[in-house]
Amino acid sequence: MEHGVFPMKPSSSEVQEPPPLFLQNIAMFIELGQISALGNMSGSNTTTLYFHQHFPTSNNVLNRYQMETFISHMKKYGSEVGLEFNLINEKRFPPASLQNFLAASSDIPGVLLADHGSQYVNRYYHSIMDDGQELNYKYQNGSELSTNSVQKLIANLSYTLAQTIYCLINSTGRCDEPKVPEPDADAQLVDELLHCYLDTMDCPVFRAAANKPSLDSKRASLYVGVNGWSNPIARLTGLTLALLINQTVNRTKEKCHDDDSDRVFKYIWMGSSSIDSDSSGFCIKTTMNFSLAVSPAFYDIPDYDWASGRYSTWTESVWREMTVRMFLKPSRSHENLTFSLGVVVLSLSFLIVYFANSRSHILFGNTRCNRVEWI
């Protein structure tokens, strides 16, 4: 975005539609951080979430008005589904992707929405322990969801956020009537998606997105590695986004492929989904695309100053096969017992050898060896 090559590097001979986006095109940055129902384990019908906000250094009146309008709409629609929002007015901003954008342009107004104020609620966030069990997630498979489940929370937040954004971008300014699906319908989809990410990759949504009858049944690895390491969950996530947010076009499976003249939109053939189980498949047009998640220091900037510290330059050692050797260390009492027995056995051995040597003429007598020669 800094260099005008997002979402695609423009061609010198063709007009790109939609045109490239720059940092100054960002009217407001909305980021979702840690979202869980762990802070609402009492069974209350109301869940509290927190706004961490950043105002531009220029203190633009329009940007401040947009931020205040956004927060007021979130509170309005959140109250309909049992969500409360608190403002955090601390100058310290928690770890977030927004910080990378602010480092490039501090004039971007932004807000981070999370389930915590000054301290994390999920103690295992982004670790190997951050799984469905710690999030109190249970796959319901179409059954009725409890009001304090993480599926309901995400669905209610999605409804609130979608309705608020619709109101902000609606040119008429009318947002009295909801224009997005009800949260009850979204909760079942959230349950299916969490099942895909937390339980098994062989789930209905991923199978429809990948257009395959079956996938690997193991749990998805959410680890992000270095360039060159293929991560199946990244591709499945992109295809799922394309499946859920797309524009269906009238193309057959043979003609559903990317156009050379179209540098922005992708065309993907999708299998039948749970929404349209009678369909054998359909062609979608989407802006979803894959790109290498590599540091600009390695590829994009010639003669990069490695001492500047502007971009990350860490590397990672990768082993194709993982092996483990375990060495068991006994307890302290067992070590003392083994050492004591060894000292006793050694002492007795010295005594026995000394006694046998000093009494050898008695124990063995005077023996003579007769020599026999064969001629």
BALOBA-1460 file (C-alpha; in Angstrom, 3 decimals):
// residues 375
<rec num="1" residu="m" x="0.000" y="0.000" z="0.000"/>
<rec num="2" residu="e" x="2.930" y="2.343" z="0.599"/>
<rec num="3" residu="h" x="4.142" y="1.761" z="-2.964"/>
<rec num="4" residu="g" x="0.732" y="1.447" z="-4.653"/>
<rec num="5" residu="v" x="0.926" y="-2.269" z="-5.443"/>
<rec num="6" residu="f" x="-2.069" y="-3.494" z="-3.397"/>
<rec num="7" residu="p" x="-4.063" y="-5.589" z="-4.139"/>
<rec num="8" residu="m" x="-2.006" y="-6.101" z="-7.285"/>
<rec num="9" residu="k" x="0.897" y="-4.381" z="-8.972"/>
<rec num="10" residu="p" x="-0.713" y="-2.262" z="-11.704"/>
<rec num="11" residu="s" x="0.110" y="-2.814" z="-15.336"/>
<rec num="12" residu="s" x="1.637" y="-0.009" z="-17.381"/>
<rec num="13" residu="s" x="-0.524" y="-0.839" z="-20.401"/>
<rec num="14" residu="e" x="-3.897" y="-1.616" z="-18.779"/>
<rec num="15" residu="v" x="-6.235" y="0.160" z="-16.390"/>
<rec num="16" residu="q" x="-6.680" y="-1.804" z="-13.173"/>
<rec num="17" residu="e" x="-10.178" y="-2.115" z="-11.706"/>
<rec num="18" residu="p" x="-10.509" y="-1.647" z="-8.819"/>
<rec num="19" residu="p" x="-7.548" y="0.749" z="-8.666"/>
<rec num="20" residu="p" x="-4.676" y="0.263" z="-6.173"/>
<rec num="21" residu="l" x="-5.225" y="1.276" z="-2.559"/>
<rec num="22" residu="f" x="-2.895" y="3.542" z="-0.591"/>
<rec num="23" residu="l" x="-2.538" y="4.208" z="3.132"/>
<rec num="24" residu="q" x="-4.409" y="7.491" z="2.799"/>
<rec num="25" residu="n" x="-7.424" y="5.548" z="1.505"/>
<rec num="26" residu="i" x="-7.939" y="3.973" z="4.945"/>
<rec num="27" residu="a" x="-10.757" y="5.904" z="6.622"/>
<rec num="28" residu="m" x="-10.696" y="3.723" z="9.743"/>
<rec num="29" residu="f" x="-8.845" y="0.615" z="10.864"/>
<rec num="30" residu="i" x="-11.014" y="-1.948" z="12.706"/>
<rec num="31" residu="e" x="-9.193" y="-4.943" z="14.167"/>
<rec num="32" residu="l" x="-10.487" y="-7.913" z="16.129"/>
<rec num="33" residu="g" x="-8.108" y="-9.222" z="18.776"/>
<rec num="34" residu="q" x="-8.687" y="-11.962" z="21.314"/>
<rec num="35" residu="i" x="-12.383" y="-12.853" z="21.354"/>
<rec num="36" residu="s" x="-13.583" y="-15.568" z="23.726"/>
<rec num="37" residu="a" x="-16.314" y="-16.288" z="26.243"/>
<rec num="38" residu="l" x="-13.804" y="-17.000" z="29.023"/>
<rec num="39" residu="g" x="-14.622" y="-13.729" z="30.765"/>
<rec num="40" residu="n" x="-18.312" y="-14.658" z="30.965"/>
<rec num="41" residu="m" x="-18.237" y="-17.985" z="32.768"/>
<rec num="42" residu="s" x="-20.839" y="-16.893" z="35.331"/>
<rec num="43" residu="g" x="-23.663" y="-17.610" z="32.884"/>
<rec num="44" residu="s" x="-24.746" y="-13.990" z="32.555"/>
<rec num="45" residu="n" x="-26.731" y="-12.996" z="29.460"/>
<rec num="46" residu="t" x="-24.422" y="-10.002" z="28.924"/>
<rec num="47" residu="t" x="-20.808" y="-10.183" z="27.739"/>
<rec num="48" residu="t" x="-18.398" y="-7.269" z="28.109"/>
<rec num="49" residu="l" x="-15.877" y="-6.449" z="25.372"/>
<rec num="50" residu="y" x="-13.335" y="-3.636" z="25.240"/>
<rec num="51" residu="f" x="-12.361" y="-0.918" z="22.769"/>
<rec num="52" residu="h" x="-8.679" y="0.008" z="22.533"/>
<rec num="53" residu="q" x="-8.720" y="3.134" z="20.383"/>
<rec num="54" residu="h" x="-6.117" y="5.237" z="18.628"/>
<rec num="55" residu="f" x="-6.737" y="8.777" z="17.445"/>
<rec num="56" residu="p" x="-4.536" y="10.325" z="14.745"/>
<rec num="57" residu="t" x="-1.804" y="12.681" z="15.861"/>
<rec num="58" residu="s" x="-3.309" y="15.343" z="13.601"/>
<rec num="59" residu="n" x="-6.475" y="15.286" z="15.773"/>
<rec num="60" residu="n" x="-8.697" y="15.536" z="12.705"/>
<rec num="61" residu="v" x="-12.288" y="16.421" z="13.633"/>
<rec num="62" residu="l" x="-13.753" y="14.183" z="10.924"/>
<rec num="63" residu="n" x="-11.728" y="11.180" z="12.069"/>
<rec num="64" residu="r" x="-12.748" y="11.725" z="15.680"/>
<rec num="65" residu="y" x="-16.392" y="11.975" z="14.616"/>
<rec num="66" residu="q" x="-16.095" y="8.691" z="12.671"/>
<rec num="67" residu="m" x="-14.612" y="6.955" z="15.700"/>
<rec num="68" residu="e" x="-17.319" y="8.247" z="18.049"/>
<rec num="69" residu="t" x="-20.049" y="7.294" z="15.560"/>
<rec num="70" residu="f" x="-18.619" y="3.810" z="15.169"/>
<rec num="71" residu="i" x="-18.489" y="3.242" z="18.927"/>
<rec num="72" residu="s" x="-22.011" y="4.572" z="19.478"/>
<rec num="73" residu="h" x="-23.428" y="2.273" z="16.776"/>
<rec num="74" residu="m" x="-21.567" y="-0.705" z="18.226"/>
<rec num="75" residu="k" x="-23.089" y="-0.039" z="21.635"/>
<rec num="76" residu="k" x="-26.540" y="0.397" z="20.103"/>
<rec num="77" residu="y" x="-26.601" y="-2.873" z="18.145"/>
<rec num="78" residu="g" x="-24.589" y="-4.734" z="20.771"/>
<rec num="79" residu="s" x="-27.284" y="-4.121" z="23.363"/>
<rec num="80" residu="e" x="-29.736" y="-6.001" z="21.135"/>
<rec num="81" residu="v" x="-27.715" y="-9.224" z="21.394"/>
<rec num="82" residu="g" x="-26.356" y="-8.927" z="24.939"/>
<rec num="83" residu="l" x="-23.013" y="-7.216" z="24.275"/>
<rec num="84" residu="e" x="-21.552" y="-4.363" z="26.293"/>
<rec num="85" residu="f" x="-18.525" y="-2.320" z="25.285"/>
<rec num="86" residu="n" x="-16.097" y="-0.452" z="27.527"/>
<rec num="87" residu="l" x="-13.587" y="2.135" z="26.352"/>
<rec num="88" residu="i" x="-9.952" y="1.805" z="27.366"/>
<rec num="89" residu="n" x="-8.414" y="5.283" z="27.454"/>
<rec num="90" residu="e" x="-4.841" y="4.209" z="28.201"/>
<rec num="91" residu="k" x="-2.096" y="5.523" z="25.942"/>
<rec num="92" residu="r" x="-0.512" y="2.090" z="25.760"/>
<rec num="93" residu="f" x="-1.846" y="0.067" z="22.857"/>
<rec num="94" residu="p" x="-1.821" y="-3.754" z="23.055"/>
<rec num="95" residu="p" x="0.002" y="-5.874" z="20.462"/>
<rec num="96" residu="a" x="-1.943" y="-5.601" z="17.206"/>
<rec num="97" residu="s" x="-1.508" y="-5.431" z="13.435"/>
<rec num="98" residu="l" x="-2.605" y="-1.792" z="13.624"/>
<rec num="99" residu="q" x="0.781" y="-0.881" z="15.064"/>
<rec num="100" residu="n" x="2.490" y="-1.758" z="11.769"/>
<rec num="101" residu="f" x="0.182" y="0.628" z="9.914"/>
<rec num="102" residu="l" x="0.706" y="3.365" z="12.497"/>
<rec num="103" residu="a" x="4.464" y="3.021" z="12.063"/>
<rec num="104" residu="a" x="3.981" y="3.917" z="8.396"/>
<rec num="105" residu="s" x="1.278" y="6.560" z="8.940"/>
<rec num="106" residu="s" x="0.198" y="7.851" z="12.352"/>
<rec num="107" residu="d" x="-2.838" y="9.618" z="10.826"/>
<rec num="108" residu="i" x="-4.884" y="6.413" z="10.592"/>
<rec num="109" residu="p" x="-7.697" y="6.240" z="13.177"/>
<rec num="110" residu="g" x="-8.050" y="2.736" z="14.513"/>
<rec num="111" residu="v" x="-9.690" y="0.575" z="17.130"/>
<rec num="112" residu="l" x="-8.858" y="-2.861" z="18.516"/>
<rec num="113" residu="l" x="-11.798" y="-4.867" z="19.820"/>
<rec num="114" residu="a" x="-10.890" y="-7.554" z="22.382"/>
<rec num="115" residu="d" x="-12.209" y="-9.490" z="25.364"/>
<rec num="116" residu="h" x="-9.733" y="-7.935" z="27.804"/>
<rec num="117" residu="g" x="-8.830" y="-4.545" z="29.160"/>
<rec num="118" residu="s" x="-5.334" y="-4.323" z="30.639"/>
<rec num="119" residu="q" x="-4.710" y="-8.077" z="31.043"/>
<rec num="120" residu="y" x="-5.248" y="-11.116" z="28.844"/>
<rec num="121" residu="v" x="-8.185" y="-13.391" z="29.656"/>
<rec num="122" residu="n" x="-6.889" y="-16.281" z="27.557"/>
<rec num="123" residu="r" x="-3.580" y="-17.231" z="29.173"/>
<rec num="124" residu="y" x="-2.640" y="-19.581" z="26.313"/>
<rec num="125" residu="y" x="-3.279" y="-17.193" z="23.408"/>
<rec num="126" residu="h" x="-1.333" y="-18.222" z="20.260"/>
<rec num="127" residu="s" x="0.341" y="-21.150" z="22.021"/>
<rec num="128" residu="i" x="0.059" y="-24.904" z="21.604"/>
<rec num="129" residu="m" x="-2.392" y="-24.900" z="24.539"/>
<rec num="130" residu="d" x="-4.769" y="-22.507" z="22.767"/>
<rec num="131" residu="d" x="-7.259" y="-25.186" z="21.739"/>
<rec num="132" residu="g" x="-10.976" y="-25.885" z="21.920"/>
<rec num="133" residu="q" x="-10.781" y="-27.350" z="25.404"/>
<rec num="134" residu="e" x="-9.255" y="-24.192" z="26.876"/>
<rec num="135" residu="l" x="-11.843" y="-22.064" z="25.049"/>
<rec num="136" residu="n" x="-14.683" y="-24.223" z="26.416"/>
<rec num="137" residu="y" x="-15.709" y="-25.043" z="22.858"/>
<rec num="138" residu="k" x="-17.847" y="-28.080" z="22.089"/>
<rec num="139" residu="y" x="-19.034" y="-28.948" z="18.606"/>
<rec num="140" residu="q" x="-22.843" y="-28.893" z="18.568"/>
<rec num="141" residu="n" x="-23.373" y="-30.163" z="15.001"/>
<rec num="142" residu="g" x="-26.651" y="-28.334" z="14.477"/>
<rec num="143" residu="s" x="-27.911" y="-28.577" z="18.053"/>
<rec num="144" residu="e" x="-29.061" y="-25.538" z="19.980"/>
<rec num="145" residu="l" x="-26.214" y="-23.375" z="21.272"/>
<rec num="146" residu="s" x="-26.040" y="-22.021" z="24.816"/>
<rec num="147" residu="t" x="-26.194" y="-18.262" z="25.280"/>
<rec num="148" residu="n" x="-22.736" y="-18.044" z="26.870"/>
<rec num="149" residu="s" x="-20.941" y="-20.224" z="24.289"/>
<rec num="150" residu="v" x="-18.065" y="-18.895" z="22.212"/>
<rec num="151" residu="q" x="-20.109" y="-19.627" z="19.055"/>
<rec num="152" residu="k" x="-22.892" y="-17.304" z="20.207"/>
<rec num="153" residu="l" x="-20.420" y="-14.610" z="21.216"/>
<rec num="154" residu="i" x="-18.701" y="-14.588" z="17.816"/>
<rec num="155" residu="a" x="-22.051" y="-14.632" z="15.986"/>
<rec num="156" residu="n" x="-23.409" y="-11.745" z="18.061"/>
<rec num="157" residu="l" x="-20.240" y="-9.731" z="17.558"/>
<rec num="158" residu="s" x="-20.324" y="-10.415" z="13.808"/>
<rec num="159" residu="y" x="-23.914" y="-9.184" z="13.637"/>
<rec num="160" residu="t" x="-23.083" y="-6.045" z="15.625"/>
<rec num="161" residu="l" x="-19.981" y="-5.234" z="13.605"/>
<rec num="162" residu="a" x="-21.611" y="-5.923" z="10.223"/>
<rec num="163" residu="q" x="-24.638" y="-3.779" z="11.034"/>
<rec num="164" residu="t" x="-22.407" y="-0.951" z="12.269"/>
<rec num="165" residu="i" x="-20.194" y="-0.987" z="9.181"/>
<rec num="166" residu="y" x="-23.284" y="-1.036" z="6.963"/>
<rec num="167" residu="c" x="-24.539" y="2.091" z="8.721"/>
<rec num="168" residu="l" x="-21.187" y="3.853" z="8.331"/>
<rec num="169" residu="i" x="-20.875" y="3.208" z="4.602"/>
<rec num="170" residu="n" x="-24.549" y="3.638" z="3.713"/>
<rec num="171" residu="s" x="-24.763" y="6.756" z="1.614"/>
<rec num="172" residu="t" x="-28.332" y="7.513" z="2.699"/>
<rec num="173" residu="g" x="-27.448" y="7.439" z="6.377"/>
<rec num="174" residu="r" x="-30.475" y="5.214" z="7.106"/>
<rec num="175" residu="c" x="-29.667" y="2.184" z="9.243"/>
<rec num="176" residu="d" x="-32.813" y="1.677" z="11.303"/>
<rec num="177" residu="e" x="-33.633" y="-1.688" z="9.765"/>
<rec num="178" residu="p" x="-31.073" y="-4.512" z="9.985"/>
<rec num="179" residu="k" x="-29.493" y="-5.343" z="6.618"/>
<rec num="180" residu="v" x="-27.433" y="-8.330" z="7.731"/>
<rec num="181" residu="p" x="-28.448" y="-11.890" z="8.726"/>
<rec num="182" residu="e" x="-29.686" y="-12.538" z="12.222"/>
<rec num="183" residu="p" x="-27.009" y="-13.822" z="14.639"/>
<rec num="184" residu="d" x="-28.863" y="-17.087" z="15.298"/>
<rec num="185" residu="a" x="-28.234" y="-18.198" z="11.705"/>
<rec num="186" residu="d" x="-24.576" y="-17.185" z="11.860"/>
<rec num="187" residu="a" x="-23.997" y="-19.117" z="15.100"/>
<rec num="188" residu="q" x="-24.398" y="-22.450" z="13.304"/>
<rec num="189" residu="l" x="-21.857" y="-21.384" z="10.687"/>
<rec num="190" residu="v" x="-19.460" y="-20.276" z="13.438"/>
<rec num="191" residu="d" x="-19.887" y="-23.674" z="15.077"/>
<rec num="192" residu="e" x="-18.961" y="-25.396" z="11.808"/>
<rec num="193" residu="l" x="-15.935" y="-23.146" z="11.258"/>
<rec num="194" residu="l" x="-14.599" y="-23.677" z="14.776"/>
<rec num="195" residu="h" x="-15.076" y="-27.409" z="14.226"/>
<rec num="196" residu="c" x="-12.824" y="-27.137" z="11.165"/>
<rec num="197" residu="y" x="-10.079" y="-25.198" z="12.956"/>
<rec num="198" residu="l" x="-10.160" y="-26.797" z="16.405"/>
<rec num="199" residu="d" x="-11.275" y="-30.400" z="15.789"/>
<rec num="200" residu="t" x="-10.580" y="-31.695" z="12.284"/>
<rec num="201" residu="m" x="-9.832" y="-30.414" z="8.799"/>
<rec num="202" residu="d" x="-12.157" y="-33.072" z="7.353"/>
<rec num="203" residu="c" x="-15.267" y="-30.939" z="7.883"/>
<rec num="204" residu="p" x="-18.153" y="-29.969" z="5.561"/>
<rec num="205" residu="v" x="-17.042" y="-26.348" z="5.043"/>
<rec num="206" residu="f" x="-13.435" y="-27.204" z="4.175"/>
<rec num="207" residu="r" x="-14.531" y="-30.058" z="1.904"/>
<rec num="208" residu="a" x="-16.809" y="-27.699" z="-0.010"/>
<rec num="209" residu="a" x="-14.111" y="-25.009" z="-0.231"/>
<rec num="210" residu="a" x="-11.432" y="-27.437" z="-1.411"/>
<rec num="211" residu="n" x="-13.900" y="-29.275" z="-3.710"/>
<rec num="212" residu="k" x="-12.757" y="-32.634" z="-2.340"/>
<rec num="213" residu="p" x="-14.823" y="-35.525" z="-0.918"/>
<rec num="214" residu="s" x="-12.478" y="-35.937" z="2.053"/>
<rec num="215" residu="l" x="-9.511" y="-34.246" z="3.730"/>
<rec num="216" residu="d" x="-6.988" y="-35.096" z="6.391"/>
<rec num="217" residu="s" x="-8.909" y="-35.860" z="9.575"/>
<rec num="218" residu="k" x="-6.242" y="-34.567" z="11.948"/>
<rec num="219" residu="r" x="-6.462" y="-31.231" z="13.706"/>
<rec num="220" residu="a" x="-5.219" y="-28.249" z="11.712"/>
<rec num="221" residu="s" x="-1.762" y="-26.932" z="12.566"/>
<rec num="222" residu="l" x="-1.999" y="-23.158" z="13.017"/>
<rec num="223" residu="y" x="1.775" y="-22.728" z="13.137"/>
<rec num="224" residu="v" x="3.172" y="-20.121" z="10.747"/>
<rec num="225" residu="g" x="6.586" y="-21.066" z="9.401"/>
<rec num="226" residu="v" x="9.112" y="-19.609" z="7.041"/>
<rec num="227" residu="n" x="8.853" y="-19.202" z="3.279"/>
<rec num="228" residu="g" x="9.004" y="-22.532" z="1.507"/>
<rec num="229" residu="w" x="7.061" y="-24.472" z="4.143"/>
<rec num="230" residu="s" x="3.606" y="-25.365" z="2.843"/>
<rec num="231" residu="n" x="0.813" y="-24.768" z="5.362"/>
<rec num="232" residu="p" x="-2.453" y="-26.452" z="4.303"/>
<rec num="233" residu="i" x="-4.574" y="-24.411" z="6.715"/>
<rec num="234" residu="a" x="-3.541" y="-21.182" z="4.954"/>
<rec num="235" residu="r" x="-4.886" y="-22.415" z="1.627"/>
<rec num="236" residu="l" x="-8.046" y="-23.827" z="3.194"/>
<rec num="237" residu="t" x="-8.653" y="-20.506" z="4.945"/>
<rec num="238" residu="g" x="-8.326" y="-18.592" z="1.682"/>
<rec num="239" residu="l" x="-10.673" y="-20.943" z="-0.138"/>
<rec num="240" residu="t" x="-13.176" y="-20.720" z="2.719"/>
<rec num="241" residu="l" x="-13.144" y="-16.924" z="2.509"/>
<rec num="242" residu="a" x="-13.743" y="-17.207" z="-1.219"/>
<rec num="243" residu="l" x="-16.638" y="-19.600" z="-0.604"/>
<rec num="244" residu="l" x="-18.373" y="-17.432" z="1.994"/>
<rec num="245" residu="i" x="-17.707" y="-14.009" z="0.401"/>
<rec num="246" residu="n" x="-18.018" y="-14.293" z="-3.341"/>
<rec num="247" residu="q" x="-19.949" y="-13.454" z="-6.457"/>
<rec num="248" residu="t" x="-21.310" y="-16.437" z="-8.384"/>
<rec num="249" residu="v" x="-20.772" y="-16.279" z="-12.147"/>
<rec num="250" residu="n" x="-22.351" y="-18.342" z="-14.914"/>
<rec num="251" residu="r" x="-19.387" y="-20.449" z="-16.011"/>
<rec num="252" residu="t" x="-18.926" y="-24.160" z="-16.422"/>
<rec num="253" residu="k" x="-16.257" y="-26.087" z="-14.577"/>
<rec num="254" residu="e" x="-14.057" y="-26.170" z="-17.698"/>
<rec num="255" residu="k" x="-14.254" y="-22.389" z="-18.207"/>
<rec num="256" residu="c" x="-13.943" y="-21.443" z="-14.540"/>
<rec num="257" residu="h" x="-10.360" y="-20.191" z="-14.527"/>
<rec num="258" residu="d" x="-8.497" y="-16.896" z="-14.193"/>
<rec num="259" residu="d" x="-8.512" y="-14.423" z="-17.081"/>
<rec num="260" residu="d" x="-5.189" y="-13.067" z="-18.299"/>
<rec num="261" residu="s" x="-6.712" y="-9.596" z="-18.659"/>
<rec num="262" residu="d" x="-8.119" y="-9.587" z="-15.111"/>
<rec num="263" residu="r" x="-5.336" y="-8.940" z="-12.596"/>
<rec num="264" residu="v" x="-7.524" y="-8.538" z="-9.497"/>
<rec num="265" residu="f" x="-10.331" y="-11.082" z="-9.549"/>
<rec num="266" residu="k" x="-9.852" y="-14.841" z="-9.235"/>
<rec num="267" residu="y" x="-12.222" y="-17.511" z="-10.565"/>
<rec num="268" residu="i" x="-12.512" y="-20.727" z="-8.560"/>
<rec num="269" residu="w" x="-14.742" y="-23.771" z="-8.978"/>
<rec num="270" residu="m" x="-16.360" y="-24.679" z="-5.670"/>
<rec num="271" residu="g" x="-18.060" y="-27.876" z="-4.617"/>
<rec num="272" residu="s" x="-21.541" y="-27.970" z="-3.143"/>
<rec num="273" residu="s" x="-21.754" y="-26.446" z="0.333"/>
<rec num="274" residu="s" x="-24.103" y="-27.066" z="3.237"/>
<rec num="275" residu="i" x="-26.044" y="-24.004" z="2.096"/>
<rec num="276" residu="d" x="-26.686" y="-25.461" z="-1.362"/>
<rec num="277" residu="s" x="-26.310" y="-29.209" z="-0.916"/>
<rec num="278" residu="d" x="-28.225" y="-30.010" z="-4.125"/>
<rec num="279" residu="s" x="-25.729" y="-28.218" z="-6.344"/>
<rec num="280" residu="s" x="-22.912" y="-30.134" z="-8.016"/>
<rec num="281" residu="g" x="-20.720" y="-27.047" z="-7.913"/>
<rec num="282" residu="f" x="-20.489" y="-23.461" z="-9.054"/>
<rec num="283" residu="c" x="-17.956" y="-20.918" z="-10.274"/>
<rec num="284" residu="i" x="-17.205" y="-17.923" z="-8.067"/>
<rec num="285" residu="k" x="-15.513" y="-14.606" z="-8.713"/>
<rec num="286" residu="t" x="-13.534" y="-13.346" z="-5.743"/>
<rec num="287" residu="t" x="-10.836" y="-10.866" z="-4.762"/>
<rec num="288" residu="m" x="-9.247" y="-13.434" z="-2.461"/>
<rec num="289" residu="n" x="-5.638" y="-14.088" z="-3.407"/>
<rec num="290" residu="f" x="-2.531" y="-15.667" z="-1.953"/>
<rec num="291" residu="s" x="0.747" y="-13.855" z="-1.477"/>
<rec num="292" residu="l" x="4.078" y="-14.680" z="0.116"/>
<rec num="293" residu="a" x="4.303" y="-13.580" z="3.739"/>
<rec num="294" residu="v" x="7.944" y="-12.554" z="3.558"/>
<rec num="295" residu="s" x="9.802" y="-9.575" z="4.930"/>
<rec num="296" residu="p" x="10.389" y="-6.741" z="2.426"/>
<rec num="297" residu="a" x="14.000" y="-6.679" z="3.597"/>
<rec num="298" residu="f" x="14.776" y="-9.862" z="1.648"/>
<rec num="299" residu="y" x="13.076" y="-9.233" z="-1.694"/>
<rec num="300" residu="d" x="11.568" y="-5.790" z="-2.229"/>
<rec num="301" residu="i" x="14.232" y="-3.334" z="-1.069"/>
<rec num="302" residu="p" x="17.589" y="-3.313" z="-2.873"/>
<rec num="303" residu="d" x="20.609" y="-2.491" z="-0.686"/>
<rec num="304" residu="y" x="18.499" y="-2.771" z="2.459"/>
<rec num="305" residu="d" x="20.153" y="-1.442" z="5.614"/>
<rec num="306" residu="w" x="20.202" y="-4.540" z="7.815"/>
<rec num="307" residu="a" x="21.091" y="-2.472" z="10.870"/>
<rec num="308" residu="s" x="17.998" y="-0.254" z="10.565"/>
<rec num="309" residu="g" x="15.661" y="-2.743" z="12.249"/>
<rec num="310" residu="r" x="12.691" y="-1.507" z="10.216"/>
<rec num="311" residu="y" x="11.611" y="-4.923" z="8.972"/>
<rec num="312" residu="s" x="11.975" y="-8.326" z="10.568"/>
<rec num="313" residu="t" x="14.970" y="-10.363" z="9.419"/>
<rec num="314" residu="w" x="14.701" y="-13.451" z="11.613"/>
<rec num="315" residu="t" x="15.212" y="-16.908" z="10.201"/>
<rec num="316" residu="e" x="14.222" y="-20.344" z="11.366"/>
<rec num="317" residu="s" x="15.818" y="-23.775" z="11.371"/>
<rec num="318" residu="v" x="13.531" y="-26.462" z="9.969"/>
<rec num="319" residu="w" x="13.829" y="-30.221" z="10.416"/>
<rec num="320" residu="r" x="11.872" y="-32.541" z="8.154"/>
<rec num="321" residu="e" x="11.773" y="-35.265" z="10.804"/>
<rec num="322" residu="m" x="11.385" y="-34.704" z="14.513"/>
<rec num="323" residu="t" x="13.054" y="-37.137" z="16.919"/>
<rec num="324" residu="v" x="13.210" y="-37.103" z="20.692"/>
<rec num="325" residu="r" x="15.599" y="-38.857" z="23.060"/>
<rec num="326" residu="m" x="14.579" y="-38.997" z="26.695"/>
<rec num="327" residu="f" x="16.999" y="-39.436" z="29.591"/>
<rec num="328" residu="l" x="15.309" y="-40.329" z="32.856"/>
<rec num="329" residu="k" x="16.913" y="-38.893" z="35.980"/>
<rec num="330" residu="p" x="16.217" y="-40.886" z="39.173"/>
<rec num="331" residu="s" x="15.150" y="-39.291" z="42.419"/>
<rec num="332" residu="r" x="17.660" y="-37.999" z="44.946"/>
<rec num="333" residu="s" x="16.998" y="-40.836" z="47.380"/>
<rec num="334" residu="h" x="17.477" y="-43.422" z="44.638"/>
<rec num="335" residu="e" x="20.807" y="-41.844" z="43.657"/>
<rec num="336" residu="n" x="21.996" y="-41.889" z="47.297"/>
<rec num="337" residu="l" x="20.974" y="-45.546" z="47.679"/>
<rec num="338" residu="t" x="22.776" y="-46.544" z="44.464"/>
<rec num="339" residu="f" x="25.930" y="-44.679" z="45.492"/>
<rec num="340" residu="s" x="25.924" y="-46.187" z="49.012"/>
<rec num="341" residu="l" x="25.495" y="-49.717" z="47.684"/>
<rec num="342" residu="g" x="28.337" y="-49.146" z="45.242"/>
<rec num="343" residu="v" x="30.667" y="-47.977" z="48.048"/>
<rec num="344" residu="v" x="29.741" y="-50.976" z="50.214"/>
<rec num="345" residu="v" x="30.292" y="-53.486" z="47.349"/>
<rec num="346" residu="l" x="33.638" y="-51.850" z="46.457"/>
<rec num="347" residu="s" x="34.817" y="-51.960" z="50.076"/>
<rec num="348" residu="l" x="33.795" y="-55.596" z="50.476"/>
<rec num="349" residu="s" x="35.577" y="-56.455" z="47.219"/>
<rec num="350" residu="f" x="38.842" y="-54.908" z="48.481"/>
<rec num="351" residu="l" x="38.539" y="-56.757" z="51.804"/>
<rec num="352" residu="i" x="37.812" y="-60.096" z="50.144"/>
<rec num="353" residu="v" x="40.728" y="-59.731" z="47.702"/>
<rec num="354" residu="y" x="43.107" y="-58.669" z="50.487"/>
<rec num="355" residu="f" x="42.017" y="-61.573" z="52.725"/>
<rec num="356" residu="a" x="42.310" y="-64.091" z="49.900"/>
<rec num="357" residu="n" x="45.771" y="-62.834" z="48.923"/>
<rec num="358" residu="s" x="47.115" y="-62.807" z="52.475"/>
<rec num="359" residu="r" x="45.791" y="-66.329" z="53.197"/>
<rec num="360" residu="s" x="46.476" y="-67.833" z="49.796"/>
<rec num="361" residu="h" x="48.962" y="-70.448" z="51.174"/>
<rec num="362" residu="i" x="46.305" y="-71.682" z="53.543"/>
<rec num="363" residu="l" x="43.353" y="-71.466" z="51.186"/>
<rec num="364" residu="f" x="45.081" y="-72.983" z="48.149"/>
<rec num="365" residu="g" x="48.042" y="-74.899" z="49.714"/>
<rec num="366" residu="n" x="51.444" y="-75.557" z="48.017"/>
<rec num="367" residu="t" x="50.694" y="-76.798" z="44.535"/>
<rec num="368" residu="r" x="53.264" y="-77.902" z="41.962"/>
<rec num="369" residu="c" x="52.721" y="-77.770" z="38.293"/>
<rec num="370" residu="n" x="54.109" y="-80.781" z="36.428"/>
<rec num="371" residu="r" x="55.405" y="-80.052" z="32.945"/>
<rec num="372" residu="v" x="54.647" y="-82.580" z="30.279"/>
<rec num="373" residu="e" x="56.550" y="-82.598" z="27.031"/>
<rec num="374" residu="w" x="55.469" y="-84.481" z="24.014"/>
<rec num="375" residu="i" x="58.157" y="-85.803" z="21.703"/>
